[in-house]
Each structure stands twice: as structure tokens, then as C-alpha cells.
Amino acid sequence: MSLAESLVELAQQSGAKDLPVCEKAVADASTEQRSMVNALLETGQLDEKIFAHKLGESLGLPVWEGEIPPIPAPLREKFPARIALRHRLLPVTPGEGEPLPVLCFDPFDHLARQALAGFWGGETQWILAPRRAVLDGLRGGYGVGAETFDEILEAGGEFASANDLEQETTVLDENDSEASVIKFVNQIIREALQERATDIHIEPLEDDLQVRYRIDGVLRNIPVPPRIKLFQASLISRIKIMAHLDIAERRLPQDGRINLEFEGRPIDVRIATIPSVTGESISLRLLGQQRFDFAQMGLSPLHEASVRNLLALPNGIVLITGPTGSGKSTTLYTFLASLNTKDRRIVTIEDPVENKIPGVVQIAVKPEINLTFAAGLRSILRGDPNVVMVGEMRDVETTEIAIRAALTGHLVFSTLHTNDAIGGITRLVDMGIEPFLVGSSVRAFIAQRLVRVLCPWCCEPATYSEQYLKDIGIPLDKAATAHRAVGCDRCRQTGYQGRRAIFEICLVTPQLQEMITRKESNAALKEMAKSQGMRNLRDDGWDKVAEGTTTIEEVLRVTVVDASKNKES
């Protein structure tokens, strides 16, 4: 039996979900002379711990049990990052007089064995471990980009020349052999994309440089090589050059963007620098092309019906509300994609254009040449559009033009930064918009938040005390099917994979319109909206808990208690 056939058989014994996918991955890796074990595990079709035990049994190799210990500094210095990371070998501190334990997930990697034998004079003991555990141990022990960093230090650290920094690189190539700041920065961005991060924050501390990724809306510290602080200026300069920013300007904030390619798909990176007392902090927002459809939004049947009715309107304003990072832009793009037909002309003005939609005219604001939201919107209305999207209602002038557009037969979409749907009404009035114009032009306020989705591999049923469930306001029947996040190798021990939106839709009915014109209080407006069927964010979240999509803790994290319900109880 060939190695490929043996691995497929082991995958089947390990409970692979889709065996044909495993067979194809192994066959492709064999043809391309890549690691067949790595290709098999990358499919995500089988439990890595079970597979490691099955593989260990077949080869007579021990399997590491329990947590992976951190790599101490003395061992890290003896076992260089270029060997550990290139061949995915994780050293463990040996006992007195014992051979060096080396954890791996691919015992068939002959190059790894040769490399280890070439520099380690003593005895070694090969131990199998789950792939994710090995990779996490390497990243935690050496830090992101440590292999390149190690090579740079060995070369004397001379990688920050002007020629090096200014080289044009647009493709994040994993096989780049160059030991330079370019490769190091690319590794940070590439790993963030592999981890599904939406943001990278590079923040100088007094005696260190901190790198954090925002994954599923939560910031996570990323280990970095110990002496990275030495090259802080070079790293920041490289990113600023990529974004065509002024590397000499360190006192003022700057904004820019980078266009990259990762695994054949375009990635738009928005850059923002912030001067601080310990040096410049840089934030990178990673924007990739996505598909936009209602199935991905996770709307309840009631909410989907309301949204489709709104999209069928010939005119009016639909406002999406919520804080930064709550998915408002994605919702707007989904609306536009559903309306994007040959008999409609759709024009947008955004800051910036995050995703390109074929057939839609998209304009990016440029304040430096006086192309603001207001100026752009005036020009758009002269271009005979059916549907208009304004990235954000930032000022009175833009809002007034959008209202006039709605009153003269256009369907307008935009966003507002408010905490809930009803808060959008107050926000517009506070901006100086007459209440009767708000009531007559706006058709709906849609508030939304993003909750993390439970990892399907490790979630398990959860139980709570009846008093606690009553205190937080979740119906007992919905809590009966609640699950909790556990954590496994597939979700990096977080218990979550991906995010889903929860919504609160306030339709501006004739009764509500009349109350807005009379300048009724927020509480009265909310009571009227609820009496007409509006469900708040937390109620929609409880539905997601009952479906097994998310957890009670996630809903509590992103929503606030409804004060009116507390008053009633």
C-alpha cells in the first residue's frame, strides 16, 4: 500500500467527514511533491488529535498528551527559528540526560530529519502532536515572522536600506526566500489573513513592540520575536512606503491604502498612523472581496420580509445604525447587490470604497480636492440614479441633500453611528434636521451588532440557573437549547468561528411619523415601535441562541438590557 493510500485509510479511521476531499488533497500534494500529511490536515475534515494517535499507532511513535509547554529562552537560542519554523519542528526541554523531544505532525518529512541531524549533535526523540498544537507552539515560542527575523539578525541586521524598503511588492508570496523587512511585513499580513483577522495593530511600547490581530471582533496579542523593538523604525517605514505615506512625518496622523494579492484574490489594506509618546502606532484594516447575499446575513424570516419590503420601495431613506465594526457596510453592500439589476442605476459615494460591485458606479470621497459627501451627492443626483448609497450621514449638509433626494423619488441608503434603531431619530434631530423631514423621508432605521458563531466542532449544551435566565430576560424555552463555547484546535481554543449579525428594525409607520413630528420622547417612540412589532437586538440574539448559532454570553457582550423591560418586571 502506498503512503497516499495509507494516509487516506488513516483519515477514514479518524472519522473524516468528507473522504473524497481528503483523497483529492493527498493526491494533489503527492503530484506537487508537497507534504501529504499537511495537505490532509489542512482540509479540516478530521480531528487532528485522533489522527495523530492513529498515525502514532501505525508507526510505533509516541503521541504528546496534554498542553504544549512554552519554549524557554536557552532552548530557543540553541534551536534556531529558521529550522523550527521552516520544518515545523517544536523542541521541548529534555530531562536530565535524556534525548531532546521534538514534536512534529509529519514524520515522513525527510528534509526535516536531515536538517535536525545537521545542526543538533545529541540524540533526539520524535513525538507526534496535532498540527494546530505544533503551529501554535512555534508561533508562541518564536513569534510571527521569527524565521525571517532570525536570518536578518544573522546577516548583521542590515535590511533597512532605502533600496530594500522601497521595493514594490504586491503579492504575499509564502515562498519568498528573501530575508528582509519586506518579507517580514508580508508574513505579518499573510498570517493575519490566514487567521481571518480584520485588523492588525502594530503598537510601540516603552521597551517592546506589540502586534495584535482583531479576529471575530476580539483583539488577540500575537507573539513576536524578542528583539523586534530594534527594528521598529524600519518596520513602520516599510508599511508607510507601501501606503505611499511620508516616512519623515512622525508628528501627525496619516492615512493611506495598500493593494495586495493573497492566494489569487485582491486585498485592500487601509492604513492609519497615530503618533504616540512611545512612537508611531499603525493600524491596518484588511478588506477582501466578498459575496453578498441574504443567506449570509442570517436574517430571521420576519426581518427578511421587512427588509425585502423596504428594498421594493421606490423612494425614501433606509438607515443602518450601529458602532464602528458592527457590519453596517456589509449590510449596505448586500442591499445594493440584491437591487443591482439592468433596469436600475445605482451610484454610491463612500469613504473609502471597500468592495467593488460590478454594474454599480462607486465614488470615493477626496476631501483634498473638495470631493466631499455633500459635493459628490449633489453630482450624483444630477446623474439620474434610481438608488443612491451614501457611506455615512456625517453632517447636516449631506443629510439634507439625502432627504431632498428621498423626497424627489430616489431610494437612499446610508449609515449612522447610534446605539439602537430609535437613537437614529434623535441623532438626526440633534444634527439640526427638522422632525417633520425625518418622519416623512426615512422609511426605516435598522440597528445591528455582530455576535461570534459557535465552533461546530467543540460546542456543547449549556445549563444555567432559572434565576439567572430571568435576570437577563431570556425566555426559558429558548435557553433550553443554549450551547456554550468550549475551544478546540480548529477554533484556536476560542470556541467560536466567524460572526453573524443580529438586528433591530424600526419601520417608520404613519403613527410613528406623527410622533416624530410632535417631538415625542425616545421612550414613547420605542414603546410605539414595539407595539407595532419591533423586536430589539437582544430578542433577536436570543433567537440565535435558541438556534445554536451563538451563546448567551455573546449576546450579553454586544447588547444592552432594554430599560423598558426592566421597568415592566
Salt bridges, closest charged atoms under 4 A:
ASP28 OD2 - LYS24 NZ 2.76
GLU32 OE1 - ARG34 NE 2.70
GLU42 OE2 - ARG131 NH2 3.45
GLU65 OE2 - HIS53 NE2 2.51
ASP136 OD1 - ARG132 NH1 3.63
ASP136 OD1 - ARG492 NH1 2.00
GLU147 OE2 - ARG86 NE 3.03
GLU151 OE2 - ARG86 NH2 2.75
GLU154 OE2 - ARG82 NH1 2.56
GLU191 OE2 - ARG139 NH1 2.57
GLU195 OE2 - ARG132 NH1 3.99
GLU195 OE1 - ARG492 NE 2.31
ASP199 OD2 - ARG285 NE 2.91
GLU203 OE2 - ARG212 NH2 2.96
ASP216 OD1 - ARG196 NH1 2.95
GLU249 OE2 - ARG251 NE 3.66
ASP268 OD2 - ARG257 NH2 2.25
GLU280 OE1 - LYS240 NZ 3.01
ASP293 OD2 - ARG291 NH2 3.02
GLU304 OE2 - ARG308 NE 3.05
ASP351 OD2 - ARG394 NH2 3.07
GLU354 OE2 - ARG270 NH1 2.98
GLU392 OE1 - ARG394 NE 3.22
GLU392 OE2 - HIS417 ND1 3.17
GLU397 OE2 - ARG378 NH2 2.11
ASP420 OD2 - LYS526 NZ 3.25
GLU460 OE2 - ARG484 NH2 2.44
GLU466 OE2 - LYS470 NZ 3.47
GLU514 OE2 - ARG518 NH1 2.88
GLU520 OE2 - ARG518 NH2 2.94
GLU527 OE2 - LYS530 NZ 3.67
ASP539 OD1 - LYS565 NZ 2.91
ASP540 OD2 - HIS303 ND1 3.96
ASP540 OD1 - LYS544 NZ 3.71
ASP543 OD1 - LYS478 NZ 2.34
ASP543 OD2 - ARG535 NH2 2.94
GLU554 OE2 - ARG452 NH2 3.00
GLU554 OE2 - ARG557 NE 2.75
ASP562 OD2 - LYS530 NZ 3.66
